[in-house]
Amino acid sequence: MQILFYITTKNHKEAVKIASILVKKRLVACANIFNNVKSVFLWNNKISKSKEVIIIGKSIKKNQTKIISEVKKKHSYDIPCVVFTKILGGNKEFLKWITSSTV
């Protein structure tokens, strides 16, 4: 089963580093990086605001645990956001590419 993942990072450099490691290890087929996202969140019972960079990408379900592990090794946050959702459909050739590009 193919999945999408969503990861937030503190800056572009960290996002590129994490995305590159995940692709190099073939845990993900592709990672897209979105810069300068404004985040508003609750942290230590206070509303916080910061600029973040988002990584959205494609992988397969069996790689979820390994992706989380790799992100935690390289991420600067104490509790990095790493979440997944199922891909319910799409271009069949593209979905096959996701599977064939990952291990």
C-alpha positions in Angstrom: 0.0 0.0 0.0 1.3 3.5 -0.9 1.2 6.3 1.6 1.8 10.0 1.9 3.9 11.4 4.7 4.0 14.9 6.3 7.0 16.1 8.2 7.7 19.6 9.6 11.2 21.0 10.0 12.8 24.2 11.4 14.4 25.3 8.1 15.1 24.5 4.5 18.6 23.0 5.3 17.1 20.5 7.7 14.3 19.5 5.3 16.7 18.9 2.4 19.0 16.8 4.7 16.1 14.6 6.0 14.5 14.3 2.5 17.8 13.3 0.9 18.5 10.7 3.5 15.1 9.1 3.1 15.3 9.1 -0.7 19.0 7.8 -0.6 18.0 4.9 1.7 15.0 4.2 -0.7 12.6 4.5 2.2 10.7 7.1 0.1 10.2 7.5 -3.6 9.9 11.3 -3.6 9.9 14.2 -1.2 8.5 17.7 -1.9 9.7 20.6 0.2 7.5 23.7 1.0 9.3 26.7 2.4 8.2 29.5 4.7 5.1 28.0 6.2 3.6 29.9 9.1 2.8 27.5 12.0 0.6 28.2 15.0 0.6 25.5 17.7 0.2 24.8 21.4 3.5 24.1 23.1 4.0 24.0 26.9 0.4 25.3 27.3 1.2 28.5 25.3 0.3 29.5 21.8 3.4 29.6 19.7 4.1 30.8 16.2 7.1 30.0 13.9 8.1 29.6 10.4 8.6 26.0 9.3 9.4 24.0 6.3 7.2 21.0 5.3 8.2 17.8 3.6 5.4 15.9 1.9 6.3 12.7 0.1 5.4 9.3 -1.1 6.3 5.9 0.2 4.9 2.5 1.1 3.2 1.4 4.4 5.9 -1.0 5.5 8.5 1.8 5.7 6.6 3.9 8.2 8.6 2.8 11.3 11.9 3.1 9.5 11.0 6.6 8.2 10.1 7.7 11.8 13.4 6.3 13.1 15.5 8.1 10.4 13.7 11.4 11.0 14.2 11.2 14.8 18.0 10.6 14.3 18.4 13.8 12.2 15.7 16.1 13.4 16.3 19.1 15.7 12.8 19.0 17.4 12.3 17.0 20.6 9.1 15.6 19.2 9.2 15.8 15.4 5.9 15.8 13.4 5.9 12.7 11.2 2.5 11.5 10.1 1.1 9.3 7.4 -2.0 8.8 5.4 -3.1 6.1 2.9 -3.2 6.9 -0.8 -6.7 5.7 -1.8 -6.2 6.0 -5.6 -4.4 7.8 -8.3 -2.5 7.3 -11.5 -1.8 3.6 -11.5 1.6 4.0 -13.2 2.7 6.6 -10.7 1.6 4.3 -7.8 3.6 1.5 -9.2 6.6 3.8 -9.5 6.3 4.6 -5.7 6.4 0.9 -4.9 9.3 0.1 -7.3 11.3 3.1 -6.1 11.2 2.0 -2.4 12.6 -1.0 -0.6 
